[in-house]
Amino acid sequence: MNVTTTRTDRHAVVALQGEVDLQTSPQVRKELLQCLGEAFHVFVDLAGVTYIDSSGVASLVEAFQLARKNGTRFALVGVSDAALRVLQLARLDRVFAIFPSLDDAIAAGR
């Protein structure tokens, strides 16, 4: 799994590629919480995710809850079919803000 973070003055984009599972989810969690700790709006790019398990979903939920508590934006962008199926099974597609692209997510916040 690969985690790449791009920061601007207003937001951070955390792009995940590969499998987000019990072994890799602590890295995802750490990066998401660090970005939120820096008061960034966080957009998680899931386009490259080939698999996500419950530990990966738990990392996303924890970050979402922290963002809500802090009053910062948290959204998922470019969600792969594999990741979307898991989110739909858990009914989290109704909880997370999900956008087809980063541009759409940014525009929705204006």
One Martini backbone bead per residue (centre of mass of N, CA, C, O) as a GRO file, in nm:
protein
  110
    1MET     BB    1   0.100   0.034   0.017
    2ASN     BB    2   0.015   0.381  -0.063
    3VAL     BB    3   0.101   0.710   0.071
    4THR     BB    4  -0.016   1.035  -0.046
    5THR     BB    5   0.060   1.377   0.037
    6THR     BB    6  -0.117   1.685  -0.032
    7ARG     BB    7  -0.047   2.028   0.035
    8THR     BB    8  -0.209   2.316   0.121
    9ASP     BB    9  -0.338   2.598   0.275
   10ARG     BB   10  -0.638   2.430   0.310
   11HIS     BB   11  -0.549   2.128   0.217
   12ALA     BB   12  -0.566   1.764   0.208
   13VAL     BB   13  -0.435   1.492   0.011
   14VAL     BB   14  -0.511   1.145   0.049
   15ALA     BB   15  -0.350   0.891  -0.124
   16LEU     BB   16  -0.460   0.565  -0.204
   17GLN     BB   17  -0.278   0.249  -0.264
   18GLY     BB   18  -0.427  -0.049  -0.260
   19GLU     BB   19  -0.420  -0.212   0.045
   20VAL     BB   20  -0.655  -0.180   0.320
   21ASP     BB   21  -0.542  -0.311   0.623
   22LEU     BB   22  -0.424  -0.425   0.915
   23GLN     BB   23  -0.127  -0.348   0.827
   24THR     BB   24  -0.195  -0.041   0.688
   25SER     BB   25  -0.399   0.133   0.863
   26PRO     BB   26  -0.205   0.284   1.062
   27GLN     BB   27  -0.090   0.472   0.843
   28VAL     BB   28  -0.352   0.605   0.765
   29ARG     BB   29  -0.435   0.711   1.040
   30LYS     BB   30  -0.188   0.888   1.094
   31GLU     BB   31  -0.221   1.076   0.847
   32LEU     BB   32  -0.507   1.180   0.901
   33LEU     BB   33  -0.461   1.291   1.193
   34GLN     BB   34  -0.237   1.486   1.117
   35CYS     BB   35  -0.396   1.665   0.924
   36LEU     BB   36  -0.619   1.739   1.131
   37GLY     BB   37  -0.412   1.863   1.341
   38GLU     BB   38  -0.345   2.095   1.111
   39ALA     BB   39  -0.633   2.202   1.003
   40PHE     BB   40  -0.724   2.036   0.767
   41HIS     BB   41  -0.873   1.965   0.495
   42VAL     BB   42  -0.994   1.636   0.401
   43PHE     BB   43  -0.897   1.429   0.120
   44VAL     BB   44  -0.980   1.100   0.007
   45ASP     BB   45  -0.811   0.901  -0.223
   46LEU     BB   46  -0.967   0.588  -0.365
   47ALA     BB   47  -0.888   0.501  -0.663
   48GLY     BB   48  -0.636   0.287  -0.574
   49VAL     BB   49  -0.825   0.091  -0.430
   50THR     BB   50  -0.850  -0.274  -0.406
   51TYR     BB   51  -0.873  -0.285  -0.079
   52ILE     BB   52  -1.101  -0.298   0.215
   53ASP     BB   53  -1.128  -0.314   0.551
   54SER     BB   54  -1.235  -0.260   0.870
   55SER     BB   55  -0.975  -0.105   0.952
   56GLY     BB   56  -0.991   0.104   0.726
   57VAL     BB   57  -1.271   0.210   0.794
   58ALA     BB   58  -1.205   0.296   1.085
   59SER     BB   59  -1.006   0.519   1.001
   60LEU     BB   60  -1.217   0.690   0.852
   61VAL     BB   61  -1.415   0.729   1.087
   62GLU     BB   62  -1.223   0.867   1.284
   63ALA     BB   63  -1.160   1.108   1.102
   64PHE     BB   64  -1.448   1.205   1.065
   65GLN     BB   65  -1.504   1.262   1.367
   66LEU     BB   66  -1.277   1.469   1.407
   67ALA     BB   67  -1.367   1.670   1.195
   68ARG     BB   68  -1.641   1.728   1.318
   69LYS     BB   69  -1.533   1.830   1.591
   70ASN     BB   70  -1.340   2.060   1.440
   71GLY     BB   71  -1.481   2.176   1.169
   72THR     BB   72  -1.390   1.994   0.931
   73ARG     BB   73  -1.330   1.866   0.631
   74PHE     BB   74  -1.456   1.540   0.498
   75ALA     BB   75  -1.360   1.343   0.210
   76LEU     BB   76  -1.438   1.141  -0.065
   77VAL     BB   77  -1.247   1.043  -0.361
   78GLY     BB   78  -1.251   0.840  -0.621
   79VAL     BB   79  -1.403   0.580  -0.566
   80SER     BB   80  -1.368   0.269  -0.581
   81ASP     BB   81  -1.544  -0.012  -0.629
   82ALA     BB   82  -1.430  -0.174  -0.391
   83ALA     BB   83  -1.478   0.048  -0.174
   84LEU     BB   84  -1.779   0.105  -0.225
   85ARG     BB   85  -1.892  -0.172  -0.147
   86VAL     BB   86  -1.811  -0.155   0.151
   87LEU     BB   87  -1.958   0.109   0.219
   88GLN     BB   88  -2.240   0.002   0.142
   89LEU     BB   89  -2.255  -0.238   0.341
   90ALA     BB   90  -2.213  -0.020   0.588
   91ARG     BB   91  -2.363   0.255   0.504
   92LEU     BB   92  -2.133   0.490   0.451
   93ASP     BB   93  -2.242   0.636   0.191
   94ARG     BB   94  -2.440   0.810   0.397
   95VAL     BB   95  -2.203   0.961   0.563
   96PHE     BB   96  -2.015   1.024   0.354
   97ALA     BB   97  -1.852   1.236   0.153
   98ILE     BB   98  -1.894   1.184  -0.203
   99PHE     BB   99  -1.668   1.222  -0.482
  100PRO     BB  100  -1.545   1.198  -0.806
  101SER     BB  101  -1.369   1.462  -0.731
  102LEU     BB  102  -1.177   1.711  -0.614
  103ASP     BB  103  -1.320   1.946  -0.751
  104ASP     BB  104  -1.600   1.876  -0.640
  105ALA     BB  105  -1.529   1.898  -0.338
  106ILE     BB  106  -1.434   2.190  -0.339
  107ALA     BB  107  -1.691   2.318  -0.464
  108ALA     BB  108  -1.889   2.226  -0.228
  109GLY     BB  109  -1.736   2.431  -0.010
  110ARG     BB  110  -1.826   2.725  -0.138
   0.00000   0.00000   0.00000
